[in-house]
Amino acid sequence: MVTTKEPALRFTEALVRLAHLVQQVFGEVSREHDLTPQQAQLLCLLIDGPVGMTELTRALHLEKSSLTGLVDRAEKRGLVVRTRDSRDRRACRIELSPDGARIAVLAHEGVTRQLDALTGELPEEHRELLTSAIGGLLAEHTSRTGRAWLPSDHVTDAAAAVTR
């Protein structure tokens, strides 16, 4: 049996490949729920509650017109609803419908399950090291851009609410 050893990856190349892998997993899970990856990302961002359009454009890295189209399509499918922003009558916030909340939790759990399976063989100390390194990268991004990533603990709360 001939085994070939892949050349060692540079750190940034490894990050790029990891990003592609996570996007692939997101795509696979999205298809399972008859969603586009962008729709799944939108639903997952809304799990913690309504979010304004400006915040969504930043979080999803979309132009305003692209986000409007994404929200229009999700609203047409009954996954989200627009509500008035109580602080600014000119603005609206996007929130999950009951069906959208159910699908959002299922999609998030599917992505988490697949990523856990991919990393399941890693020793716990490697998992902790990766978690710390990724947390540091996200913190650095936040300090440079002023844009924080949404916390993941809101998913657990939403999952509990949907299953009640």
DSSP file with accessible surface (Angstrom, degrees, kcal/mol):
  #  RESIDUE AA STRUCTURE BP1 BP2  ACC     N-H-->O    O-->H-N    N-H-->O    O-->H-N    TCO  KAPPA ALPHA  PHI   PSI    X-CA   Y-CA   Z-CA
    1    1 A M              0   0  220      0, 0.0     2,-0.5     0, 0.0     0, 0.0   0.000 360.0 360.0 360.0 129.3    0.0    0.0    0.0
    2    2 A V        -     0   0  134      2,-0.0     2,-0.4     0, 0.0     0, 0.0  -0.823 360.0-169.5-100.1 126.9    1.4    3.4   -1.0
    3    3 A T        -     0   0  114     -2,-0.5     2,-0.4     2,-0.0     0, 0.0  -0.942   6.2-155.2-115.4 141.0    0.6    6.3    1.2
    4    4 A T        -     0   0  126     -2,-0.4     2,-0.6     0, 0.0    -2,-0.0  -0.940   9.2-141.8-114.9 137.8    1.3    9.8    0.2
    5    5 A K        -     0   0  200     -2,-0.4     3,-0.1     3,-0.0    -2,-0.0  -0.872  18.9-129.3 -99.1 125.5    1.8   12.6    2.7
    6    6 A E        -     0   0  139     -2,-0.6     3,-0.1     1,-0.1     0, 0.0  -0.469  33.8-100.7 -69.4 144.7    0.3   15.9    1.8
    7    7 A P        -     0   0  111      0, 0.0    -1,-0.1     0, 0.0     2,-0.0  -0.317  48.4 -89.8 -63.3 150.5    2.8   18.8    2.1
    8    8 A A        -     0   0  100      1,-0.1     2,-0.3    -3,-0.1    -3,-0.0  -0.350  44.2-125.9 -62.4 138.2    2.4   20.9    5.2
    9    9 A L        -     0   0   71     -3,-0.1     2,-0.2     1,-0.1    -1,-0.1  -0.617  15.3-120.0 -84.8 145.7    0.0   23.7    4.9
   10   10 A R     >  -     0   0  166     -2,-0.3     4,-2.6     1,-0.1     5,-0.2  -0.497  33.9-108.8 -74.6 155.8    0.9   27.3    5.7
   11   11 A F  H  > S+     0   0  140      1,-0.2     4,-2.3     2,-0.2     5,-0.2   0.928 117.9  45.3 -55.0 -50.2   -1.3   28.7    8.5
   12   12 A T  H  > S+     0   0   85      1,-0.2     4,-2.3     2,-0.2    -1,-0.2   0.882 112.0  52.3 -67.2 -35.2   -3.3   31.1    6.2
   13   13 A E  H  > S+     0   0   58      2,-0.2     4,-2.6     1,-0.2    -1,-0.2   0.908 108.6  51.4 -64.7 -39.1   -3.8   28.4    3.6
   14   14 A A  H  X S+     0   0   37     -4,-2.6     4,-2.5     1,-0.2    -2,-0.2   0.913 109.1  50.5 -63.5 -41.1   -5.1   26.1    6.3
   15   15 A L  H  X S+     0   0   60     -4,-2.3     4,-2.6    -5,-0.2    -2,-0.2   0.913 110.3  49.5 -63.1 -42.3   -7.5   28.8    7.4
   16   16 A V  H  X S+     0   0   79     -4,-2.3     4,-2.3     2,-0.2    -2,-0.2   0.940 112.1  47.5 -63.3 -44.6   -8.8   29.3    3.8
   17   17 A R  H  X S+     0   0  120     -4,-2.6     4,-2.2     1,-0.2    -1,-0.2   0.899 111.5  51.3 -64.1 -38.5   -9.3   25.6    3.4
   18   18 A L  H  X S+     0   0   76     -4,-2.5     4,-2.7     2,-0.2    -1,-0.2   0.919 107.9  52.2 -64.0 -42.3  -11.1   25.4    6.7
   19   19 A A  H  X S+     0   0   49     -4,-2.6     4,-2.4     1,-0.2    -2,-0.2   0.921 110.2  48.7 -59.8 -42.8  -13.4   28.3    5.7
   20   20 A H  H  X S+     0   0  112     -4,-2.3     4,-2.4     2,-0.2    -1,-0.2   0.898 110.4  51.5 -64.1 -39.2  -14.2   26.4    2.5
   21   21 A L  H  X S+     0   0   63     -4,-2.2     4,-2.5     2,-0.2    -2,-0.2   0.933 110.1  48.0 -63.6 -44.8  -14.9   23.2    4.4
   22   22 A V  H  X S+     0   0   50     -4,-2.7     4,-2.7     1,-0.2    -2,-0.2   0.922 111.6  50.7 -63.7 -40.7  -17.3   25.1    6.8
   23   23 A Q  H  X S+     0   0  121     -4,-2.4     4,-2.5    -5,-0.2    -1,-0.2   0.903 109.3  51.7 -62.8 -38.9  -19.0   26.7    3.8
   24   24 A Q  H  X S+     0   0  110     -4,-2.4     4,-2.4     2,-0.2    -2,-0.2   0.931 110.2  47.9 -63.1 -45.5  -19.4   23.2    2.2
   25   25 A V  H  X S+     0   0    3     -4,-2.5     4,-2.6     1,-0.2     5,-0.3   0.932 111.3  51.1 -60.4 -44.6  -21.0   21.8    5.4
   26   26 A F  H  X S+     0   0   34     -4,-2.7     4,-2.5     1,-0.2    -1,-0.2   0.914 110.2  50.2 -59.9 -41.7  -23.3   24.8    5.5
   27   27 A G  H  X S+     0   0    6     -4,-2.5     4,-2.2     2,-0.2    -1,-0.2   0.916 110.4  49.0 -63.0 -43.3  -24.3   24.2    1.9
   28   28 A E  H  X S+     0   0   61     -4,-2.4     4,-1.5     2,-0.2    -2,-0.2   0.933 113.9  45.0 -63.0 -46.4  -25.0   20.5    2.5
   29   29 A V  H  X S+     0   0    1     -4,-2.6     4,-0.9     1,-0.2    -2,-0.2   0.904 110.2  55.8 -66.1 -38.7  -27.2   21.2    5.6
   30   30 A S  H ><>S+     0   0    0     -4,-2.5     5,-2.6    -5,-0.3     3,-1.1   0.928 105.6  51.1 -59.1 -45.4  -29.0   24.0    3.7
   31   31 A R  H ><5S+     0   0  165     -4,-2.2     3,-1.7     1,-0.3    -1,-0.2   0.864 101.9  61.3 -61.7 -35.6  -30.0   21.7    0.9
   32   32 A E  H 3<5S+     0   0  120     -4,-1.5    -1,-0.3     1,-0.3    -2,-0.2   0.785 111.5  39.6 -59.9 -26.5  -31.3   19.2    3.5
   33   33 A H  T <<5S-     0   0   45     -3,-1.1    -1,-0.3    -4,-0.9    -2,-0.2   0.149 118.0-109.9-110.3  16.5  -33.8   21.9    4.6
   34   34 A D  T < 5S+     0   0  126     -3,-1.7     2,-0.3     1,-0.2    -3,-0.2   0.894  78.2 127.2  56.2  42.7  -34.5   23.2    1.1
   35   35 A L      < -     0   0   10     -5,-2.6    -1,-0.2    -8,-0.1    -2,-0.1  -0.885  62.6-119.8-120.8 157.8  -32.7   26.5    1.8
   36   36 A T     >  -     0   0   59     -2,-0.3     4,-2.4    -3,-0.1     5,-0.2  -0.612  37.2-109.7 -83.4 158.5  -29.9   28.3    0.1
   37   37 A P  H  > S+     0   0   44      0, 0.0     4,-2.5     0, 0.0     5,-0.2   0.898 121.4  53.5 -56.4 -36.2  -26.8   28.7    2.2
   38   38 A Q  H  > S+     0   0   95      2,-0.2     4,-2.5     1,-0.2     5,-0.1   0.893 107.5  49.7 -66.6 -39.1  -27.6   32.5    2.5
   39   39 A Q  H  > S+     0   0   13      2,-0.2     4,-2.8     1,-0.2    -1,-0.2   0.923 111.0  49.9 -64.4 -41.8  -31.1   31.7    3.7
   40   40 A A  H  X S+     0   0    0     -4,-2.4     4,-2.6     2,-0.2    -2,-0.2   0.918 110.8  49.3 -62.9 -42.4  -29.7   29.4    6.3
   41   41 A Q  H  X S+     0   0   71     -4,-2.5     4,-2.2    -5,-0.2    -1,-0.2   0.924 111.0  50.5 -62.1 -43.0  -27.2   32.0    7.5
   42   42 A L  H  X S+     0   0    0     -4,-2.5     4,-1.2     1,-0.2    -2,-0.2   0.953 111.4  47.6 -59.0 -48.9  -30.0   34.6    7.7
   43   43 A L  H >< S+     0   0    1     -4,-2.8     3,-0.6     1,-0.2     4,-0.4   0.912 111.1  50.7 -61.0 -43.1  -32.2   32.2    9.8
   44   44 A C  H >< S+     0   0   17     -4,-2.6     3,-1.0     1,-0.2     4,-0.3   0.875 107.3  54.0 -64.2 -35.1  -29.3   31.4   12.1
   45   45 A L  H 3< S+     0   0   32     -4,-2.2     3,-0.4     1,-0.2    -1,-0.2   0.767 108.2  51.2 -68.2 -23.1  -28.6   35.1   12.7
   46   46 A L  T X< S+     0   0    2     -4,-1.2     3,-1.8    -3,-0.6    50,-0.4   0.458  78.9  98.1 -93.7  -1.3  -32.2   35.6   13.7
   47   47 A I  T <  S+     0   0   15     -3,-1.0    -1,-0.2    -4,-0.4    -2,-0.1   0.861  82.3  52.2 -57.1 -35.9  -32.4   32.8   16.2
   48   48 A D  T 3  S-     0   0  109     -3,-0.4    -1,-0.3    -4,-0.3    -2,-0.1   0.558 125.4 -80.7 -80.7  -7.1  -31.7   35.3   19.1
   49   49 A G  S <  S-     0   0   23     -3,-1.8    -1,-0.3    45,-0.0    45,-0.1  -0.754  75.6 -15.3 133.3 179.9  -34.5   37.6   18.0
   50   50 A P        -     0   0   48      0, 0.0     2,-0.4     0, 0.0    45,-0.2  -0.180  55.2-166.0 -58.3 144.0  -35.2   40.4   15.6
   51   51 A V  E     -A   94   0A  28     43,-2.1    43,-3.0     3,-0.0     2,-0.1  -0.989  20.3-115.3-132.0 141.6  -32.3   42.1   13.9
   52   52 A G  E  >  -A   93   0A   4     -2,-0.4     4,-2.1    41,-0.2    41,-0.2  -0.320  25.7-115.1 -73.5 157.3  -32.3   45.3   11.9
   53   53 A M  H  > S+     0   0   33     39,-1.1     4,-2.5     1,-0.2     5,-0.2   0.880 114.5  54.8 -61.7 -38.9  -31.5   45.4    8.2
   54   54 A T  H  > S+     0   0   80      1,-0.2     4,-1.8     2,-0.2    -1,-0.2   0.936 109.3  47.2 -62.2 -44.3  -28.3   47.4    8.8
   55   55 A E  H  > S+     0   0   89      1,-0.2     4,-2.6     2,-0.2    -1,-0.2   0.892 111.6  51.7 -63.9 -38.0  -26.9   44.8   11.2
   56   56 A L  H  X S+     0   0    1     -4,-2.1     4,-2.6     2,-0.2     6,-0.2   0.888 105.2  54.5 -67.7 -37.3  -27.9   42.1    8.8
   57   57 A T  H  X>S+     0   0   30     -4,-2.5     5,-1.7     1,-0.2     4,-0.7   0.921 113.4  43.5 -62.2 -39.3  -26.0   43.7    5.9
   58   58 A R  H  <5S+     0   0  128     -4,-1.8     3,-0.4     3,-0.2    -2,-0.2   0.930 115.3  47.0 -69.0 -46.4  -22.9   43.8    8.0
   59   59 A A  H  <5S+     0   0   37     -4,-2.6    -2,-0.2     1,-0.2    -1,-0.2   0.866 121.3  36.4 -66.2 -36.5  -23.2   40.3    9.4
   60   60 A L  H  <5S-     0   0   20     -4,-2.6    -1,-0.2    -5,-0.2    -2,-0.2   0.467 103.1-128.4 -95.3  -3.8  -23.9   38.7    6.0
   61   61 A H  T  <5 +     0   0  116     -4,-0.7     2,-0.3    -3,-0.4    -3,-0.2   0.926  60.2 140.8  55.7  49.5  -21.6   41.0    4.1
   62   62 A L      < -     0   0   51     -5,-1.7    -1,-0.2    -6,-0.2    -2,-0.1  -0.895  56.7-110.8-120.0 152.4  -24.3   41.9    1.6
   63   63 A E     >  -     0   0  146     -2,-0.3     4,-2.5    -3,-0.1     5,-0.2  -0.416  39.3-107.6 -71.5 157.5  -25.3   45.0   -0.2
   64   64 A K  H  > S+     0   0  155      1,-0.2     4,-2.6     2,-0.2     5,-0.2   0.900 119.5  49.8 -56.4 -44.1  -28.6   46.5    0.9
   65   65 A S  H  > S+     0   0   95      1,-0.2     4,-2.0     2,-0.2    -1,-0.2   0.886 110.6  50.1 -66.4 -35.8  -30.4   45.5   -2.3
   66   66 A S  H  > S+     0   0   60      2,-0.2     4,-2.2     1,-0.2    -1,-0.2   0.906 111.5  48.2 -67.8 -40.9  -29.1   41.9   -2.1
   67   67 A L  H  X S+     0   0    0     -4,-2.5     4,-3.1     2,-0.2     5,-0.3   0.923 108.4  54.5 -65.3 -41.3  -30.3   41.7    1.5
   68   68 A T  H  X S+     0   0   46     -4,-2.6     4,-2.8    -5,-0.2    -2,-0.2   0.929 110.1  47.0 -58.7 -43.4  -33.7   43.1    0.6
   69   69 A G  H  X S+     0   0   16     -4,-2.0     4,-2.4     2,-0.2    -1,-0.2   0.909 111.9  50.3 -63.9 -41.3  -34.1   40.4   -2.0
   70   70 A L  H  X S+     0   0    5     -4,-2.2     4,-2.3     2,-0.2    -2,-0.2   0.936 113.6  44.8 -62.4 -45.7  -32.9   37.7    0.4
   71   71 A V  H  X S+     0   0    0     -4,-3.1     4,-3.0     1,-0.2     5,-0.2   0.916 110.9  54.6 -66.8 -40.2  -35.4   38.8    3.0
   72   72 A D  H  X S+     0   0   73     -4,-2.8     4,-2.4    -5,-0.3    -1,-0.2   0.929 110.8  45.3 -57.4 -46.4  -38.2   39.1    0.4
   73   73 A R  H  X S+     0   0  138     -4,-2.4     4,-1.5     2,-0.2    -1,-0.2   0.907 114.4  47.9 -66.7 -40.9  -37.7   35.5   -0.7
   74   74 A A  H  <>S+     0   0    0     -4,-2.3     5,-2.6     2,-0.2     6,-0.7   0.894 112.5  49.6 -66.7 -37.7  -37.5   34.2    2.9
   75   75 A E  H ><5S+     0   0   73     -4,-3.0     3,-1.6     1,-0.2    -2,-0.2   0.918 107.0  54.6 -67.0 -40.5  -40.6   36.2    3.8
   76   76 A K  H 3<5S+     0   0  192     -4,-2.4    -1,-0.2     1,-0.3    -2,-0.2   0.852 107.5  51.1 -61.8 -33.2  -42.4   34.8    0.8
   77   77 A R  T 3<5S-     0   0   97     -4,-1.5    -1,-0.3    -5,-0.1    -2,-0.2   0.476 118.6-113.7 -82.0  -3.5  -41.6   31.3    2.0
   78   78 A G  T < 5S+     0   0   36     -3,-1.6    22,-0.5    -4,-0.3    21,-0.3   0.722  84.8 117.7  80.2  21.9  -43.0   32.1    5.4
   79   79 A L  S   <S+     0   0    1     -5,-2.6    18,-2.3    -6,-0.2     2,-0.3   0.763  75.5  19.2 -91.7 -29.4  -39.7   31.9    7.2
   80   80 A V  E     -B   96   0A   1     -6,-0.7     2,-0.3    16,-0.3    16,-0.2  -0.920  61.3-153.8-137.0 162.5  -39.3   35.5    8.4
   81   81 A V  E     -B   95   0A  59     14,-2.8    14,-2.5    -2,-0.3     2,-0.4  -0.972  19.1-125.4-134.3 151.3  -41.5   38.5    9.0
   82   82 A R  E     -B   94   0A  74     -2,-0.3     2,-0.3    12,-0.2    12,-0.2  -0.818  29.2-175.6 -94.0 136.5  -40.8   42.2    9.0
   83   83 A T  E     -B   93   0A  44     10,-3.0    10,-3.4    -2,-0.4     2,-0.1  -0.937  31.2 -98.9-128.7 154.6  -41.7   44.2   12.1
   84   84 A R  E     -B   92   0A 177     -2,-0.3     2,-0.6     8,-0.2     8,-0.2  -0.455  35.3-118.7 -69.8 141.2  -41.5   47.9   12.8
   85   85 A D  E >   -B   88   0A  18      6,-2.1     3,-0.7     3,-0.6     6,-0.2  -0.724  16.6-149.1 -79.8 120.8  -38.5   49.1   14.8
   86   86 A S  T 3  S+     0   0  118     -2,-0.6     3,-0.2     1,-0.2    -1,-0.1   0.739  96.7  48.2 -66.0 -21.3  -39.8   50.6   18.0
   87   87 A R  T 3  S+     0   0  180      1,-0.3     2,-0.3     2,-0.0    -1,-0.2   0.660 123.1  27.8 -91.4 -19.0  -36.9   53.1   18.1
   88   88 A D  E X   - B   0  85A  52     -3,-0.7     3,-1.8     3,-0.1    -3,-0.6  -0.836  62.1-162.7-147.1 103.6  -37.1   54.2   14.5
   89   89 A R  E 3  S+     0   0A 212     -2,-0.3    -1,-0.1     1,-0.3    -4,-0.1   0.717  91.5  60.5 -62.1 -21.0  -40.4   54.1   12.7
   90   90 A R  E 3  S+     0   0A 211     -6,-0.1    -1,-0.3     2,-0.0     2,-0.2   0.710 100.4  67.1 -78.1 -18.3  -38.7   54.4    9.3
   91   91 A A  E <   -     0   0A  32     -3,-1.8    -6,-2.1    -6,-0.2     2,-0.3  -0.605  66.2-152.3-104.2 160.3  -36.8   51.1    9.9
   92   92 A C  E     - B   0  84A  30     -8,-0.2   -39,-1.1    -2,-0.2     2,-0.3  -0.900   6.1-143.0-127.3 159.8  -37.9   47.5   10.2
   93   93 A R  E     -AB  52  83A  55    -10,-3.4   -10,-3.0    -2,-0.3     2,-0.5  -0.893  15.8-132.4-117.5 151.9  -36.5   44.5   12.0
   94   94 A I  E     +AB  51  82A   0    -43,-3.0   -43,-2.1    -2,-0.3     2,-0.3  -0.888  28.7 174.0-108.1 132.3  -36.5   41.0   10.6
   95   95 A E  E     - B   0  81A  65    -14,-2.5   -14,-2.8    -2,-0.5     2,-0.2  -0.948  33.0 -98.7-136.2 158.9  -37.6   38.1   12.9
   96   96 A L  E     - B   0  80A  27    -50,-0.4   -16,-0.3    -2,-0.3   -17,-0.1  -0.490  27.9-136.3 -74.8 141.5  -38.3   34.5   12.4
   97   97 A S     >  -     0   0   16    -18,-2.3     4,-2.9    -2,-0.2     5,-0.2  -0.412  39.1 -96.7 -78.9 169.8  -41.7   33.1   11.9
   98   98 A P  H  > S+     0   0  118      0, 0.0     4,-2.0     0, 0.0     5,-0.1   0.932 129.5  45.5 -56.8 -42.1  -42.6   30.0   14.0
   99   99 A D  H  > S+     0   0   68    -21,-0.3     4,-2.5     1,-0.2     5,-0.2   0.906 112.3  51.7 -67.3 -39.4  -41.7   27.8   11.0
  100  100 A G  H  > S+     0   0    0    -22,-0.5     4,-2.8     1,-0.2    -1,-0.2   0.897 108.1  51.9 -62.9 -38.3  -38.5   29.8   10.4
  101  101 A A  H  X S+     0   0   23     -4,-2.9     4,-2.2     2,-0.2     5,-0.2   0.923 109.9  49.1 -64.6 -41.8  -37.5   29.3   14.0
  102  102 A R  H  X S+     0   0  111     -4,-2.0     4,-2.2    -5,-0.2    -2,-0.2   0.952 115.0  43.5 -62.8 -46.6  -37.9   25.6   13.7
  103  103 A I  H  X S+     0   0   12     -4,-2.5     4,-2.9     1,-0.2     5,-0.2   0.890 110.6  56.2 -68.3 -37.6  -35.9   25.4   10.5
  104  104 A A  H  X S+     0   0    0     -4,-2.8     4,-2.6    -5,-0.2    -1,-0.2   0.931 109.5  45.4 -59.6 -45.4  -33.2   27.7   11.9
  105  105 A V  H  X S+     0   0    6     -4,-2.2     4,-2.8     2,-0.2     5,-0.2   0.933 113.4  49.9 -65.6 -43.2  -32.6   25.5   14.9
  106  106 A L  H  X S+     0   0   63     -4,-2.2     4,-2.2    -5,-0.2    -2,-0.2   0.915 112.5  47.5 -61.6 -42.4  -32.6   22.3   12.7
  107  107 A A  H  X S+     0   0    2     -4,-2.9     4,-2.4     2,-0.2     5,-0.2   0.933 113.0  47.8 -65.2 -45.9  -30.1   23.9   10.3
  108  108 A H  H  X S+     0   0   51     -4,-2.6     4,-2.6    -5,-0.2    -2,-0.2   0.927 112.7  48.7 -61.7 -44.0  -27.8   25.1   13.1
  109  109 A E  H  X S+     0   0   75     -4,-2.8     4,-2.7     1,-0.2    -1,-0.2   0.883 110.2  52.9 -63.6 -36.7  -27.9   21.7   14.8
  110  110 A G  H  X S+     0   0    2     -4,-2.2     4,-2.3    -5,-0.2    -2,-0.2   0.922 110.9  45.3 -64.4 -44.3  -27.1   20.0   11.5
  111  111 A V  H  X S+     0   0   12     -4,-2.4     4,-2.6     2,-0.2     5,-0.2   0.944 114.8  48.6 -63.4 -46.5  -24.1   22.2   10.9
  112  112 A T  H  X S+     0   0   53     -4,-2.6     4,-2.7    -5,-0.2    -2,-0.2   0.922 110.5  51.2 -60.1 -43.7  -22.9   21.7   14.5
  113  113 A R  H  X S+     0   0  153     -4,-2.7     4,-2.1     1,-0.2    -1,-0.2   0.926 111.8  46.4 -61.2 -45.2  -23.4   18.0   14.2
  114  114 A Q  H  X S+     0   0   51     -4,-2.3     4,-2.0     2,-0.2    -1,-0.2   0.909 113.9  47.6 -66.2 -41.1  -21.4   17.7   11.0
  115  115 A L  H  X S+     0   0   49     -4,-2.6     4,-1.7     2,-0.2    -2,-0.2   0.893 110.5  52.3 -68.5 -37.0  -18.6   19.9   12.3
  116  116 A D  H  X S+     0   0   80     -4,-2.7     4,-0.9    -5,-0.2    -1,-0.2   0.906 108.9  51.1 -61.5 -40.5  -18.5   17.9   15.6
  117  117 A A  H  < S+     0   0   78     -4,-2.1     3,-0.4     1,-0.2     4,-0.3   0.899 109.3  50.7 -64.1 -38.8  -18.2   14.7   13.5
  118  118 A L  H  < S+     0   0   98     -4,-2.0     3,-0.3     1,-0.2    -1,-0.2   0.829 120.2  34.7 -67.4 -31.6  -15.3   16.2   11.6
  119  119 A T  H >< S+     0   0   46     -4,-1.7     3,-1.9     1,-0.2    -1,-0.2   0.413  86.9 104.4-103.6   1.9  -13.4   17.2   14.7
  120  120 A G  T 3< S+     0   0   44     -4,-0.9    -1,-0.2    -3,-0.4    -2,-0.1   0.754  78.0  53.4 -58.7 -28.1  -14.5   14.3   16.9
  121  121 A E  T 3  S+     0   0  184     -4,-0.3    -1,-0.3    -3,-0.3    -2,-0.1   0.564  83.9 106.4 -86.2  -7.8  -11.1   12.5   16.7
  122  122 A L  S <  S-     0   0   65     -3,-1.9     5,-0.1     1,-0.1    -3,-0.0  -0.511  80.6-109.1 -71.5 137.5   -9.1   15.5   17.8
  123  123 A P    >>  -     0   0   53      0, 0.0     4,-2.0     0, 0.0     3,-0.8  -0.310  29.7-112.7 -61.0 149.8   -7.8   15.3   21.3
  124  124 A E  H 3> S+     0   0  109      1,-0.3     4,-2.6     2,-0.2     5,-0.2   0.867 116.4  56.6 -55.7 -38.2   -9.6   17.6   23.8
  125  125 A E  H 3> S+     0   0  120      1,-0.2     4,-2.0     2,-0.2    -1,-0.3   0.866 107.6  48.9 -66.8 -30.8   -6.4   19.7   24.3
  126  126 A H  H <> S+     0   0   91     -3,-0.8     4,-2.7     2,-0.2    -1,-0.2   0.900 110.2  50.9 -71.2 -40.2   -6.3   20.4   20.5
  127  127 A R  H  X S+     0   0   69     -4,-2.0     4,-2.5     2,-0.2    -2,-0.2   0.913 111.6  47.9 -61.5 -43.1  -10.0   21.3   20.4
  128  128 A E  H  X S+     0   0  118     -4,-2.6     4,-2.4     2,-0.2    -2,-0.2   0.902 111.8  50.1 -64.8 -39.7   -9.4   23.7   23.3
  129  129 A L  H  X S+     0   0  121     -4,-2.0     4,-2.6    -5,-0.2    -2,-0.2   0.929 112.1  47.0 -64.8 -44.7   -6.4   25.2   21.6
  130  130 A L  H  X S+     0   0   84     -4,-2.7     4,-3.0     2,-0.2     5,-0.3   0.917 111.3  51.9 -62.3 -43.1   -8.3   25.7   18.3
  131  131 A T  H  X S+     0   0  101     -4,-2.5     4,-2.5     1,-0.2    -2,-0.2   0.929 111.7  46.5 -59.4 -44.5  -11.2   27.2   20.2
  132  132 A S  H  X S+     0   0   86     -4,-2.4     4,-2.3     2,-0.2    -2,-0.2   0.921 113.4  48.4 -64.8 -43.6   -8.9   29.7   21.9
  133  133 A A  H  X S+     0   0   50     -4,-2.6     4,-2.3     2,-0.2    -2,-0.2   0.925 113.1  47.0 -64.2 -44.1   -7.1   30.6   18.7
  134  134 A I  H  X S+     0   0   74     -4,-3.0     4,-2.6     1,-0.2     5,-0.2   0.924 110.6  52.9 -65.6 -41.4  -10.4   31.1   16.8
  135  135 A G  H  X S+     0   0   38     -4,-2.5     4,-2.5    -5,-0.3    -1,-0.2   0.905 109.0  50.5 -58.5 -40.8  -11.8   33.2   19.6
  136  136 A G  H  X S+     0   0   42     -4,-2.3     4,-2.5     2,-0.2    -1,-0.2   0.901 109.4  50.1 -64.0 -41.3   -8.6   35.3   19.4
  137  137 A L  H  X S+     0   0   80     -4,-2.3     4,-2.4     2,-0.2    -2,-0.2   0.918 112.1  47.5 -63.1 -42.3   -9.1   35.8   15.7
  138  138 A L  H  X S+     0   0   71     -4,-2.6     4,-2.4     2,-0.2    -2,-0.2   0.904 111.7  50.1 -66.8 -39.1  -12.7   36.8   16.1
  139  139 A A  H  X S+     0   0   61     -4,-2.5     4,-2.6    -5,-0.2    -2,-0.2   0.907 110.4  50.4 -64.3 -41.1  -11.7   39.2   18.9
  140  140 A E  H  X S+     0   0   88     -4,-2.5     4,-2.1     2,-0.2    -2,-0.2   0.919 109.9  50.5 -62.9 -42.5   -9.0   40.7   16.7
  141  141 A H  H  X S+     0   0   60     -4,-2.4     4,-2.6     1,-0.2     6,-0.4   0.932 110.8  49.2 -60.4 -43.9  -11.5   41.2   13.9
  142  142 A T  H  X S+     0   0   44     -4,-2.4     4,-2.9     1,-0.2    -2,-0.2   0.918 110.6  49.7 -63.3 -42.3  -13.9   42.9   16.3
  143  143 A S  H  < S+     0   0   85     -4,-2.6    -1,-0.2     1,-0.2    -2,-0.2   0.865 115.8  43.4 -67.7 -32.3  -11.2   45.2   17.6
  144  144 A R  H  < S+     0   0  193     -4,-2.1    -1,-0.2    -5,-0.2    -2,-0.2   0.843 128.7  25.2 -78.4 -36.7  -10.2   46.2   14.0
  145  145 A T  H  < S-     0   0   56     -4,-2.6    -2,-0.2    -5,-0.2    -3,-0.2   0.628  92.0-129.2-104.6 -18.1  -13.7   46.6   12.5
  146  146 A G  S  < S+     0   0   67     -4,-2.9     2,-0.6    -5,-0.3    -4,-0.2   0.552  72.7 119.4  77.2   5.9  -15.8   47.4   15.5
  147  147 A R        -     0   0   91     -6,-0.4     2,-0.2    -5,-0.2    -1,-0.2  -0.919  51.4-154.6-110.3 116.2  -18.2   44.6   14.4
  148  148 A A        -     0   0   76     -2,-0.6     2,-0.2    -3,-0.1    -9,-0.1  -0.589  17.0-120.1 -86.7 148.7  -18.7   41.8   16.9
  149  149 A W        -     0   0  120     -2,-0.2     3,-0.1   -11,-0.1    -1,-0.1  -0.600  39.6 -99.1 -81.2 147.0  -19.8   38.3   15.9
  150  150 A L        -     0   0   88     -2,-0.2    -1,-0.1     1,-0.1     2,-0.0  -0.419  40.8-109.1 -67.8 140.8  -23.0   37.2   17.4
  151  151 A P        -     0   0   72      0, 0.0     3,-0.4     0, 0.0     4,-0.1  -0.354  16.8-140.8 -68.5 151.1  -22.7   34.9   20.4
  152  152 A S  S >> S+     0   0   91      1,-0.2     3,-1.5     2,-0.1     4,-0.6   0.616  86.9  82.4 -89.9 -11.1  -23.6   31.2   19.9
  153  153 A D  H 3> S+     0   0  103      1,-0.3     4,-1.3     2,-0.2     3,-0.4   0.759  77.7  71.7 -68.6 -17.4  -25.3   30.7   23.2
  154  154 A H  H 3> S+     0   0   15     -3,-0.4     4,-2.2     1,-0.2    -1,-0.3   0.800  87.9  64.4 -66.6 -23.8  -28.5   32.2   21.8
  155  155 A V  H <> S+     0   0   10     -3,-1.5     4,-2.7     2,-0.2    -1,-0.2   0.924  99.4  51.0 -66.3 -42.1  -28.9   29.0   19.7
  156  156 A T  H  X S+     0   0  101     -4,-0.6     4,-2.2    -3,-0.4    -1,-0.2   0.931 110.7  48.9 -61.3 -44.1  -29.3   26.8   22.8
  157  157 A D  H  X S+     0   0  101     -4,-1.3     4,-2.0     1,-0.2    -1,-0.2   0.915 113.0  47.4 -62.0 -42.2  -32.0   29.2   24.2
  158  158 A A  H  X S+     0   0   17     -4,-2.2     4,-2.4     2,-0.2    -2,-0.2   0.900 109.2  53.5 -68.0 -38.7  -33.9   29.2   20.8
  159  159 A A  H  X S+     0   0   15     -4,-2.7     4,-1.9     1,-0.2    -1,-0.2   0.921 109.6  48.8 -61.9 -41.4  -33.7   25.4   20.5
  160  160 A A  H  X S+     0   0   41     -4,-2.2     4,-0.7     1,-0.2    -1,-0.2   0.911 110.7  50.9 -64.7 -40.0  -35.2   25.1   23.9
  161  161 A A  H >< S+     0   0   51     -4,-2.0     3,-0.5     1,-0.2    -2,-0.2   0.894 110.3  48.9 -65.9 -39.0  -38.0   27.5   23.0
  162  162 A V  H 3< S+     0   0   56     -4,-2.4    -1,-0.2     1,-0.2    -2,-0.2   0.875 110.9  49.7 -69.9 -34.8  -38.9   25.7   19.8
  163  163 A T  H 3<        0   0  114     -4,-1.9    -1,-0.2    -5,-0.2    -2,-0.2   0.566 360.0 360.0 -84.1  -7.1  -39.0   22.3   21.5
  164  164 A R    <<        0   0  224     -4,-0.7    -3,-0.0    -3,-0.5    -4,-0.0  -0.369 360.0 360.0 -72.2 360.0  -41.3   23.5   24.3
